[in-house]
């Protein structure tokens, strides 16, 4: 596979996913806007929920979205880093996984910095931590699935 095709195949998904995350940190995905969708749905499903409970559930859904979007980013990053290393792709590399976690944390921090400039958003170190934990969780799930499928060879470590 040519170098350009390899870069496109492994790094383009990373860049596209980063753009998706970046677009989600704008005004249109703020709490005020997402609660306009989730709150009516929750009130329809559970008409006896208090406003405070609805707000809490919307917040939980938003934080789960953070975990998920950064879990996906971490898996895409480790996939690209594994190809970049061109080592034995049958073996898992915790070193590459930790590089992916570092990149996830840095991107999460840059995303929160971006939100400083969005009037309906606010930056939060807690969100950076949630995003980073999401990246770690995604990699652990990816590692466990790969071990179960025997993608990482005999030991599943390396």
Secondary structure, DSSP 8 states (H G I E B T S, - for coil): --HHHHHHHHHHHHHHHHHHHHHHTSGGGSHHHHHHHHHHHHHHH-TT--HHHHHHHHHHHHHHHHHHHHHHHHHHHHHHHHHHHTS-TTS--HHHHHHHHHHHHHHHHHHHHHHTTSTT----HHHHHHHHHHHHHHHHHHHHHHHHTTTTTTTS--
